Amino acid sequence: MFEQEIIKLLKKETKLKEIKLEVPPDQSLGDFAFPCFQLSKKYKKNPVEIAKELTNKLKPTKNIKEIKATGPYLNFFINKSKLTEDTIKQILKEKEKYGKGKKKNKTIMLEFFHANTHKAVHIGHIRTASLGEATSRVLEFDGYNVIRANYQGDIGPHVAKCLWGYLNLKKKEPKDNKGVWLGKIYAEANKKARQNEKIQEEIKEINKKLYSKDKKITELWKKTRKYCIDDFNDFYKTFGVKFNRLYFESQVEKRGVEIAKELLKKGIAKESEGALIVDLNKYNLGIYVILTSDGHAVYHTKDFALAELKLKEYKIDKSIHVVGKEQEMYFNQLFKTFELTNSKLANKSMHLIYGLVMLPEGKMSSREGNVILYEDLIQNMFKIAEKQIKSRHKKISKKELEKRKQQIAFAALKFSMLNRENNKQIIFDWDKALKFEGKTGPYIQYAHARISSILKRSKIKPKADFNLLKTPEEINLIKSLRAFPEIVEEASKHYKASLVANYSLKLAQSFSEFYEKNQVIKAEENLKKARLNLIKAVKQVLKNSLFLLGIEAPEEM
């Protein structure tokens, strides 16, 4: 409201189509600032002079207390009493809807996770799962219709390696976590194949049988594929991801081969040494194969068919692929080919890049087996969380302990994947990830639980004199609360869930600073009422921001 009023005043006076306000680094300089540099060319004057002239033309209002020129900046001082009252009342009225954007009537498909069958889910998959789900929630909150899709490789050489291992390594089949077990078999089979050409040939033979629908191999494939899908379904449930559509390579492989041949007829593809290729050298995108010499589809080929299937099933305004940075060239080639084939997805497709999750010693690889498996990771985090909970609560029921340890462990894991910009890599340090203090998800949860505890001990009366909230810490909290809708809008616009993650951390830190320096329960009665309403608003916004990150907001920890 306050920002919009300032923008409206400036647009009317300057005739600029777009106004971007800044927040001064020092509160004494004002609440909002408008840099006048962009007006120099228009008015052919020094920005310092322009700022002075604008102060004489723009008049204070009920909400804008003072307008002051400081160098090339026009600083606005808002009516803090009005700001405080309006902000708290709005949050307590709108509750979980505070910060929501208007309905956009546009549909965005986010395709993420992409864990292949016959391989175990590892820490690398957790980043795309966290990022995909959080981005989906941010977009939904901002008014978009979101379709969560998952495209998984369930056919090809990696499956053949796993099936070879199943048949030859004679590992005892476990009762549970069979997908994890198959992932370990895959890693071992891959190592043996690199050292033995005979095994490589045997794996190639299994792959041929897989594509030719050999009865024995197909039955084994179906059986082991189900093991993996069952494990994935367990993961989705516990991790808090619910896909609208699951796609598999085996569903689009046949149509992909047909499309590759159609591209040959259209002159987009050409033959080369028995294979079909697409030459994109004139676009500086190299050459890539779409059909192997033995007639098998490759990743691009299957993605052509997948795009066709998506358009058949959904009316999509944007299709976002949440995939690692190492696939950047792949998607540039894919999108250029969409353009050449006049696909409706040509101008609607986007590669949302995320950096790799690395170990301190280097890149992880499920081929090498040097990965932190998700199952091992989360069980260790459960143990650490359980130990911390028991140290604070000597008498806690098993049911409550189970609930809290999951809330804390998943918060720690998800926040560590979301608080960095998605295009930056993460060096995953096991010891740091298991700590539950500092810049972590549990720290934010603790702020929420702490406020819950204070509110439980006090009766909140809605009528309060918000003019009493004047300390720097209180004003800082109000400004932070006021910023939440804008943060959501920015995170949605730029597909950056990290903006919400870092906002929630700063809000929790601002609350801690406020609570250290200001009495709440022991404050004078009228001030107490105002502060209780303030922290209730903080609790609500913390809950809203954590929800967008896919993190629960516990009442107790």
C-alpha positions in Angstrom: 0.0 0.0 0.0 2.7 2.5 1.0 5.1 1.5 -1.8 2.3 1.6 -4.3 1.2 5.1 -3.2 4.8 6.4 -3.6 5.1 4.8 -7.0 1.8 6.3 -8.1 3.0 9.8 -7.1 6.3 9.4 -8.9 4.7 8.0 -12.1 2.2 10.9 -12.2 5.0 13.5 -11.8 7.8 11.9 -13.9 5.6 10.1 -16.5 7.9 7.1 -16.2 6.3 3.8 -17.0 8.2 1.8 -14.4 9.4 3.0 -11.0 11.7 0.9 -8.9 12.1 1.9 -5.2 15.1 1.1 -3.0 15.4 0.6 0.7 18.0 2.9 2.2 20.8 1.1 4.2 20.2 3.4 7.1 16.7 4.0 8.6 17.6 7.6 9.3 17.7 8.2 5.5 14.1 7.2 5.1 11.9 4.1 4.5 12.1 4.2 0.7 14.3 5.9 -1.8 14.0 6.8 -5.5 17.3 7.2 -7.4 17.0 10.1 -9.8 19.8 9.0 -12.2 17.4 7.6 -14.7 15.7 11.1 -15.1 19.0 12.9 -16.0 18.7 12.1 -19.7 15.0 13.0 -19.8 15.4 16.4 -17.9 18.9 17.0 -19.1 19.9 17.9 -15.5 22.1 16.7 -12.7 20.2 14.0 -10.6 21.0 16.1 -7.4 19.0 19.0 -8.9 16.2 16.8 -10.0 15.8 15.3 -6.5 15.6 18.8 -5.1 13.0 19.9 -7.6 10.9 16.8 -7.0 10.7 17.5 -3.3 9.0 20.9 -4.0 6.5 19.2 -6.4 5.6 16.2 -4.4 3.5 16.7 -1.2 3.3 14.5 1.9 0.0 12.6 2.4 -1.7 10.7 5.2 0.6 7.7 4.6 3.7 9.6 3.5 5.0 11.8 6.3 8.0 13.5 4.7 9.8 13.7 1.3 13.4 14.7 1.4 16.2 15.0 -1.1 19.6 13.5 -0.1 22.1 13.9 -3.0 20.7 12.2 -6.1 18.1 10.3 -4.0 14.5 11.2 -3.2 13.8 9.7 0.3 10.4 9.0 1.6 9.5 8.8 5.3 6.2 6.9 5.8 3.7 7.2 8.6 5.1 4.4 10.8 2.0 4.2 13.1 -0.2 3.7 10.1 2.3 1.2 8.6 2.4 -0.8 11.8 -1.4 -0.9 12.4 -2.2 -1.7 8.7 0.4 -4.4 8.4 -0.5 -6.3 11.6 -4.2 -6.1 11.0 -3.8 -7.3 7.4 -1.7 -10.3 8.4 -4.0 -11.3 11.2 -7.0 -11.0 9.0 -5.6 -12.8 5.9 -3.6 -15.4 7.9 -2.3 -18.2 5.5 -3.5 -16.1 2.5 -1.2 -13.1 3.4 1.2 -12.6 0.5 -0.8 -14.5 -2.1 -0.9 -13.1 -5.6 -3.9 -12.6 -7.8 -5.1 -15.4 -10.0 -3.1 -15.4 -13.2 -5.1 -17.9 -15.3 -1.9 -19.4 -16.7 -0.6 -22.9 -16.4 3.0 -23.7 -15.7 4.4 -27.3 -15.8 7.4 -27.9 -13.6 9.3 -31.1 -14.5 11.6 -32.2 -11.7 13.2 -35.0 -9.6 14.1 -37.2 -12.6 15.5 -40.1 -10.5 16.0 -43.1 -12.8 14.7 -46.5 -11.9 17.3 -49.2 -11.0 19.4 -46.5 -9.3 19.1 -45.4 -5.7 17.9 -41.9 -4.7 20.9 -39.9 -3.4 21.6 -36.4 -2.1 21.9 -35.0 -5.6 18.2 -35.8 -6.2 17.2 -34.0 -3.0 18.2 -30.6 -4.5 15.9 -31.0 -7.5 13.1 -32.4 -5.4 13.4 -29.5 -2.9 13.8 -26.8 -5.6 11.0 -28.2 -7.8 8.5 -28.5 -5.0 9.4 -25.1 -3.5 9.2 -23.3 -6.9 5.9 -25.0 -7.5 4.5 -23.7 -4.2 5.8 -20.2 -4.8 4.2 -20.1 -8.3 0.9 -21.5 -6.9 0.9 -19.0 -4.1 1.5 -16.2 -6.6 -1.6 -17.2 -8.6 -0.4 -19.7 -11.2 -1.9 -23.1 -11.9 1.0 -25.5 -11.5 1.4 -29.1 -12.9 4.1 -31.0 -11.1 5.6 -33.6 -13.6 8.3 -36.2 -13.2 10.1 -37.8 -16.1 12.2 -40.8 -15.3 14.5 -43.1 -17.2 13.3 -46.7 -16.8 14.9 -48.2 -19.9 18.4 -48.2 -21.5 22.0 -49.2 -20.7 21.8 -48.3 -16.9 18.8 -50.7 -16.6 20.7 -53.5 -18.5 23.6 -53.1 -16.1 21.4 -53.4 -13.1 19.6 -56.5 -14.5 23.0 -58.1 -15.3 24.0 -57.5 -11.7 20.7 -58.9 -10.4 21.3 -62.1 -12.5 25.0 -62.5 -11.9 26.0 -61.0 -8.5 23.5 -63.2 -6.6 22.7 -60.7 -3.9 20.2 -61.6 -1.3 17.0 -59.7 -1.8 15.9 -57.6 1.2 12.3 -57.2 2.4 12.3 -53.4 2.3 14.1 -50.6 0.4 14.5 -52.8 -2.7 15.1 -49.8 -4.9 18.1 -48.8 -2.7 19.4 -52.4 -3.0 19.1 -52.3 -6.8 21.0 -49.0 -6.8 23.9 -50.7 -5.0 23.8 -53.6 -7.5 23.9 -51.1 -10.4 27.0 -49.4 -9.0 28.8 -52.7 -8.4 27.8 -54.0 -11.9 29.1 -50.8 -13.5 32.5 -51.2 -11.8 32.8 -54.8 -12.9 31.8 -53.9 -16.5 34.6 -51.3 -16.7 37.2 -53.9 -15.9 35.8 -56.7 -18.1 34.9 -56.6 -21.8 33.1 -59.9 -21.6 30.7 -58.4 -19.0 30.2 -55.3 -21.2 29.1 -57.6 -24.1 26.7 -59.4 -21.8 25.2 -56.1 -20.7 24.8 -55.1 -24.4 23.0 -58.4 -25.0 20.6 -57.8 -22.1 19.9 -54.3 -23.5 19.0 -55.7 -26.9 16.7 -58.2 -25.3 15.1 -55.4 -23.3 14.3 -53.5 -26.5 13.2 -56.6 -28.4 10.8 -57.5 -25.5 12.5 -60.8 -24.6 10.0 -62.6 -22.3 12.4 -63.4 -19.4 14.2 -60.1 -19.4 10.9 -58.1 -19.7 9.5 -60.0 -16.7 12.6 -59.2 -14.7 12.5 -55.6 -15.8 8.8 -55.2 -14.8 9.5 -56.8 -11.4 12.6 -54.6 -10.6 11.0 -51.5 -12.0 8.1 -51.9 -9.6 10.6 -52.2 -6.7 12.0 -48.8 -7.7 8.6 -47.1 -8.2 7.4 -48.4 -4.8 10.5 -46.8 -3.2 9.9 -43.6 -5.1 6.3 -43.5 -3.9 7.5 -43.8 -0.3 9.9 -41.0 -0.9 7.3 -38.7 -2.4 5.0 -39.3 0.7 7.7 -38.7 3.3 9.4 -35.8 1.5 6.1 -34.0 0.8 6.1 -34.0 -3.0 2.9 -34.9 -4.8 3.3 -35.2 -8.6 0.3 -34.6 -10.9 1.9 -36.6 -13.7 4.6 -39.3 -13.9 6.2 -39.9 -17.3 8.6 -42.7 -18.1 11.1 -43.1 -21.0 9.6 -46.5 -21.9 6.3 -44.7 -22.6 7.7 -42.3 -25.2 10.6 -44.4 -26.7 8.6 -45.9 -29.6 7.0 -42.5 -30.6 10.5 -40.9 -30.3 11.9 -43.2 -33.0 9.0 -42.3 -35.3 9.6 -38.6 -34.7 13.3 -39.0 -35.5 12.4 -40.5 -38.9 9.9 -37.7 -39.5 12.7 -35.2 -38.8 14.8 -37.0 -41.5 11.9 -36.6 -44.0 11.6 -32.9 -43.2 15.3 -32.3 -43.7 16.0 -31.3 -40.1 17.9 -34.5 -39.4 20.3 -36.4 -41.7 22.1 -39.7 -41.9 25.6 -40.1 -40.7 27.4 -43.5 -40.4 24.1 -45.3 -40.1 22.8 -43.0 -37.3 20.5 -40.0 -37.6 21.9 -36.7 -36.4 20.8 -33.0 -36.2 23.4 -30.5 -37.2 23.1 -27.3 -35.2 26.6 -26.0 -35.9 25.3 -22.8 -37.6 23.6 -22.0 -34.2 26.9 -22.8 -32.4 25.1 -25.8 -30.8 27.1 -28.6 -32.4 25.8 -31.9 -33.7 23.8 -34.5 -31.8 22.5 -38.0 -32.4 18.7 -38.6 -32.4 18.8 -42.3 -33.5 21.7 -44.7 -33.0 23.0 -46.9 -35.8 21.1 -49.8 -34.4 17.9 -47.8 -34.4 17.6 -47.0 -30.7 16.2 -43.7 -29.4 18.4 -41.5 -27.3 17.5 -38.8 -24.7 16.7 -36.1 -27.2 14.5 -38.4 -29.2 12.4 -39.4 -26.2 12.1 -35.7 -25.2 10.6 -34.9 -28.6 7.9 -37.5 -27.9 7.5 -36.3 -24.3 6.9 -32.7 -25.5 4.2 -34.0 -27.9 2.5 -36.0 -25.1 2.6 -33.0 -22.8 0.8 -30.8 -25.3 -1.7 -33.5 -26.0 -2.6 -33.8 -22.3 -2.3 -30.2 -21.0 -2.7 -26.6 -22.1 0.6 -25.3 -21.0 1.7 -21.6 -21.0 5.2 -22.5 -19.8 7.2 -25.8 -19.4 10.1 -25.6 -17.0 12.7 -28.3 -16.7 14.4 -28.3 -13.3 17.7 -30.0 -14.3 21.4 -29.6 -13.4 23.7 -27.1 -15.0 25.7 -29.8 -16.8 22.7 -30.4 -19.1 22.7 -26.8 -20.4 23.9 -27.6 -23.9 21.4 -30.5 -24.1 18.5 -28.2 -23.4 19.8 -25.5 -25.8 19.8 -28.2 -28.5 16.4 -29.5 -27.6 14.8 -26.1 -27.5 16.4 -25.0 -30.8 15.0 -28.2 -32.4 11.5 -27.4 -31.0 11.9 -24.1 -32.8 12.9 -25.7 -36.1 10.0 -28.1 -35.9 7.5 -25.3 -35.1 6.6 -27.0 -31.8 4.2 -25.1 -29.6 6.7 -25.5 -26.8 9.4 -23.7 -28.7 8.8 -20.3 -26.9 7.3 -21.8 -23.8 10.2 -24.0 -22.6 12.8 -23.1 -20.0 15.7 -24.8 -18.4 15.8 -23.9 -14.7 19.4 -24.6 -13.9 20.7 -25.7 -10.5 24.3 -26.3 -9.5 25.5 -29.7 -8.7 25.6 -31.1 -5.1 29.3 -31.9 -4.6 31.1 -33.8 -1.9 34.2 -32.1 -0.4 36.3 -34.5 -2.4 34.5 -33.8 -5.7 31.5 -34.8 -7.9 29.3 -37.6 -6.9 28.3 -40.3 -9.3 25.8 -43.2 -9.0 28.0 -45.0 -11.5 30.9 -44.9 -9.2 28.9 -45.5 -6.1 30.5 -42.6 -4.3 27.2 -40.9 -3.3 25.5 -40.2 -0.1 22.3 -42.3 -0.4 19.2 -40.5 0.6 18.1 -43.4 2.9 21.4 -43.3 4.8 21.4 -39.5 5.0 17.9 -39.1 6.4 18.2 -41.9 8.9 21.3 -40.2 10.3 19.5 -36.9 10.5 16.6 -38.6 12.3 19.0 -39.9 14.9 20.6 -36.5 15.5 17.2 -34.8 15.7 15.9 -37.5 18.1 18.9 -37.0 20.4 18.3 -33.2 20.5 14.5 -33.6 21.2 15.1 -36.1 24.0 17.7 -33.7 25.6 14.9 -31.0 25.9 11.9 -33.3 26.6 12.6 -36.1 29.0 9.0 -37.3 28.9 7.8 -37.4 25.3 5.6 -40.0 23.6 7.0 -42.1 20.8 4.4 -40.7 18.4 5.3 -37.1 19.2 9.0 -37.9 19.0 8.6 -39.5 15.6 6.6 -36.5 14.3 9.1 -33.9 15.6 12.3 -35.6 14.5 10.8 -35.8 11.0 9.9 -32.2 11.0 13.3 -31.1 12.1 15.3 -33.4 9.9 13.4 -32.5 6.7 13.7 -28.8 7.6 17.5 -29.1 7.9 17.8 -31.0 4.7 15.4 -28.9 2.5 16.7 -25.6 3.8 20.3 -26.6 3.0 19.2 -27.2 -0.6 17.2 -23.9 -0.9 19.1 -21.1 0.8 21.6 -20.8 -2.0 20.7 -19.5 -5.5 19.7 -22.4 -7.6 22.4 -21.9 -10.2 25.2 -22.2 -7.6 26.7 -25.5 -6.6 26.5 -26.8 -3.1 29.5 -28.4 -1.4 27.6 -30.9 0.8 29.4 -31.3 4.1 27.9 -34.1 6.1 28.8 -32.7 9.5 27.5 -29.2 8.7 24.2 -30.6 7.3 23.6 -32.4 10.6 23.9 -29.3 12.7 20.7 -27.8 13.9 21.7 -24.2 14.7 22.8 -21.1 12.8 21.5 -20.5 9.2 19.3 -23.6 9.1 15.7 -24.6 8.7 15.4 -25.8 12.3 16.5 -22.3 13.4 13.5 -20.8 11.6 11.2 -23.5 13.0 12.5 -22.7 16.5 11.6 -19.0 16.1 8.0 -20.1 15.2 7.8 -22.6 18.1 9.2 -20.0 20.5 6.4 -17.5 19.5 3.8 -20.3 19.9 5.1 -20.9 23.4 4.8 -17.2 24.3 1.3 -16.9 22.8 0.1 -20.0 24.7 1.1 -18.4 28.0 -0.8 -15.1 27.2 -4.3 -14.2 26.2 -4.2 -12.0 23.1 -6.7 -9.2 22.8 -7.2 -8.0 19.2 -7.7 -4.4 20.2 -4.3 -2.8 20.8 -2.6 0.6 20.5 0.0 0.0 17.8 1.3 3.5 18.2 3.3 2.1 21.1 5.5 0.0 18.8 8.3 2.4 18.2 11.6 0.7 19.0 14.1 0.1 16.1 13.6 -3.7 16.5 9.8 -3.4 16.3 9.9 -1.1 13.2 12.4 -3.5 11.6 10.0 -6.4 12.2 7.1 -4.5 10.7 9.1 -3.6 7.6 10.1 -7.3 7.2 6.5 -8.4 7.5 5.5 -5.8 5.0 8.0 -7.1 2.5 6.7 -10.7 2.3 4.2 -10.2 -0.6 6.9 -8.5 -2.7 9.4 -11.3 -1.9 6.8 -13.9 -3.1 6.3 -11.9 -6.3 10.0 -11.6 -7.0 10.6 -15.3 -6.2 7.8 -16.2 -8.6 8.9 -13.8 -11.3 12.5 -15.1 -11.3 11.8 -18.7 -10.2 14.0 -18.2 -7.1 12.8 -20.1 -4.1 16.1 -19.0 -2.4 14.6 -15.5 -2.0 11.9 -17.0 0.3 14.4 -19.1 2.1 16.7 -16.2 2.9 13.7 -14.0 3.8 12.4 -16.5 6.3 15.9 -16.7 7.9 16.2 -12.9 8.2 12.7 -12.7 9.7 13.6 -15.3 12.3 16.8 -13.4 13.1 14.9 -10.1 13.3 12.4 -11.7 15.8 15.3 -13.1 17.9 16.9 -9.6 18.0 13.5 -8.1 19.0 12.9 -10.6 21.7 16.4 -10.1 23.2 15.9 -6.4 23.5 12.2 -6.0 24.2 10.0 -7.5 27.0 6.8 -9.1 25.9 5.2 -11.0 28.8 6.5 -8.6 31.4 5.9 -5.4 29.4 3.3 -2.8 30.6 -0.2 -4.1 29.8 -1.0 -1.9 26.8 2.5 -2.4 25.3 2.2 -6.1 26.0 -1.0 -6.3 23.9 0.6 -4.5 21.0 3.7 -6.7 21.1 1.7 -9.9 21.4 -0.2 -9.0 18.2 3.1 -8.1 16.5 4.7 -11.5 17.3 1.5 -13.3 16.3 1.8 -11.7 12.9 5.5 -12.7 12.8 4.5 -16.3 13.6 1.9 -16.3 10.7 4.4 -15.0 8.1 7.1 -17.5 9.3 4.5 -20.2 8.8 3.6 -19.0 5.4 7.2 -18.7 4.2 8.1 -22.2 5.6 5.1 -23.6 3.8 6.4 -22.2 0.5 9.7 -24.1 1.2 7.9 -27.3 1.9 8.9 -27.1 5.6 6.6 -27.7 8.5 6.1 -25.1 11.2 6.0 -27.0 14.5 4.3 -25.5 17.6 6.9 -27.2 19.8 10.4 -28.4 19.3 
